[in-house]
């Protein structure tokens, strides 16, 4: 299997972040730490303009990004 070009992957990420921002979601990045992360840092991305809704978080157990409700 051929690995995708890294530059293309970063461009896709930039496109998605620009789409979210363009939709008025005001994208923010954070880092949480607590009992749910076994006191290790876990990054997340959320919409600063919305109090509730979805956010993308790093699942330390599964080692992948997942969507969860706030």
Phi and psi in degrees as GROMACS dihedral restraints (atoms count N, CA, C in turn):
[ dihedral_restraints ]
;  ai    aj    ak    al  type     phi  dphi    fc
    3     4     5     6     1   -84.1    20    10
    4     5     6     7     1   133.7    20    10
    6     7     8     9     1   -79.2    20    10
    7     8     9    10     1   138.9    20    10
    9    10    11    12     1   -67.3    20    10
   10    11    12    13     1   151.8    20    10
   12    13    14    15     1   -63.8    20    10
   13    14    15    16     1   130.8    20    10
   15    16    17    18     1   -59.7    20    10
   16    17    18    19     1   -39.6    20    10
   18    19    20    21     1   -60.4    20    10
   19    20    21    22     1   -37.9    20    10
   21    22    23    24     1   -66.2    20    10
   22    23    24    25     1   -41.2    20    10
   24    25    26    27     1   -62.7    20    10
   25    26    27    28     1   -44.0    20    10
   27    28    29    30     1   -65.1    20    10
   28    29    30    31     1   -37.0    20    10
   30    31    32    33     1   -64.6    20    10
   31    32    33    34     1   -40.2    20    10
   33    34    35    36     1   -62.3    20    10
   34    35    36    37     1   -42.8    20    10
   36    37    38    39     1   -62.0    20    10
   37    38    39    40     1   -45.1    20    10
   39    40    41    42     1   -59.6    20    10
   40    41    42    43     1   -41.1    20    10
   42    43    44    45     1   -61.8    20    10
   43    44    45    46     1   -44.2    20    10
   45    46    47    48     1   -65.8    20    10
   46    47    48    49     1   -44.1    20    10
   48    49    50    51     1   -62.8    20    10
   49    50    51    52     1   -40.1    20    10
   51    52    53    54     1   -65.5    20    10
   52    53    54    55     1   -36.3    20    10
   54    55    56    57     1   -65.5    20    10
   55    56    57    58     1   -44.5    20    10
   57    58    59    60     1   -61.8    20    10
   58    59    60    61     1   -44.7    20    10
   60    61    62    63     1   -64.6    20    10
   61    62    63    64     1   -40.9    20    10
   63    64    65    66     1   -64.1    20    10
   64    65    66    67     1   -25.6    20    10
   66    67    68    69     1   -83.0    20    10
   67    68    69    70     1     3.4    20    10
   69    70    71    72     1    83.8    20    10
   70    71    72    73     1    18.8    20    10
   72    73    74    75     1   -85.2    20    10
   73    74    75    76     1    -9.3    20    10
   75    76    77    78     1    50.9    20    10
   76    77    78    79     1    69.8    20    10
   78    79    80    81     1   -63.7    20    10
   79    80    81    82     1   131.4    20    10
   81    82    83    84     1  -129.0    20    10
   82    83    84    85     1   153.5    20    10
   84    85    86    87     1  -116.8    20    10
   85    86    87    88     1   141.1    20    10
   87    88    89    90     1  -140.1    20    10
   88    89    90    91     1   177.4    20    10
   90    91    92    93     1  -143.8    20    10
   91    92    93    94     1   119.7    20    10
   93    94    95    96     1  -111.1    20    10
   94    95    96    97     1   157.1    20    10
   96    97    98    99     1  -150.9    20    10
   97    98    99   100     1   133.5    20    10
   99   100   101   102     1   176.4    20    10
  100   101   102   103     1  -167.8    20    10
  102   103   104   105     1   -60.1    20    10
  103   104   105   106     1   -31.9    20    10
  105   106   107   108     1   -69.1    20    10
  106   107   108   109     1   -17.7    20    10
  108   109   110   111     1  -113.7    20    10
  109   110   111   112     1    15.5    20    10
  111   112   113   114     1    57.1    20    10
  112   113   114   115     1    34.6    20    10
  114   115   116   117     1    61.1    20    10
  115   116   117   118     1    27.1    20    10
  117   118   119   120     1  -111.2    20    10
  118   119   120   121     1   152.5    20    10
  120   121   122   123     1   -69.5    20    10
  121   122   123   124     1   145.6    20    10
  123   124   125   126     1  -141.7    20    10
  124   125   126   127     1   113.2    20    10
  126   127   128   129     1   -71.1    20    10
  127   128   129   130     1   155.1    20    10
  129   130   131   132     1  -150.8    20    10
  130   131   132   133     1   160.3    20    10
  132   133   134   135     1  -125.7    20    10
  133   134   135   136     1   133.3    20    10
  135   136   137   138     1  -144.4    20    10
  136   137   138   139     1   166.3    20    10
  138   139   140   141     1   -91.6    20    10
  139   140   141   142     1   111.3    20    10
  141   142   143   144     1   -66.6    20    10
  142   143   144   145     1   -21.9    20    10
  144   145   146   147     1   -87.7    20    10
  145   146   147   148     1    -1.6    20    10
  147   148   149   150     1  -126.5    20    10
  148   149   150   151     1   125.8    20    10
  150   151   152   153     1   -70.1    20    10
  151   152   153   154     1   -36.0    20    10
  153   154   155   156     1  -117.5    20    10
  154   155   156   157     1  -166.1    20    10
  156   157   158   159     1   103.2    20    10
  157   158   159   160     1  -166.7    20    10
  159   160   161   162     1   -83.6    20    10
  160   161   162   163     1   154.3    20    10
  162   163   164   165     1  -145.9    20    10
  163   164   165   166     1   159.2    20    10
  165   166   167   168     1  -107.2    20    10
  166   167   168   169     1   127.2    20    10
  168   169   170   171     1  -129.1    20    10
  169   170   171   172     1   154.9    20    10
  171   172   173   174     1   -85.1    20    10
  172   173   174   175     1   118.9    20    10
  174   175   176   177     1   -89.1    20    10
  175   176   177   178     1   106.2    20    10
  177   178   179   180     1   -64.7    20    10
  178   179   180   181     1   -34.7    20    10
  180   181   182   183     1   -65.5    20    10
  181   182   183   184     1   -45.9    20    10
  183   184   185   186     1   -95.0    20    10
  184   185   186   187     1    -5.4    20    10
  186   187   188   189     1    51.6    20    10
  187   188   189   190     1    55.1    20    10
  189   190   191   192     1  -159.5    20    10
  190   191   192   193     1   158.6    20    10
  192   193   194   195     1   -77.7    20    10
  193   194   195   196     1   137.6    20    10
  195   196   197   198     1  -135.8    20    10
  196   197   198   199     1   158.5    20    10
  198   199   200   201     1   -99.0    20    10
  199   200   201   202     1   134.0    20    10
  201   202   203   204     1  -139.6    20    10
  202   203   204   205     1   159.3    20    10
  204   205   206   207     1   -87.7    20    10
  205   206   207   208     1   141.1    20    10
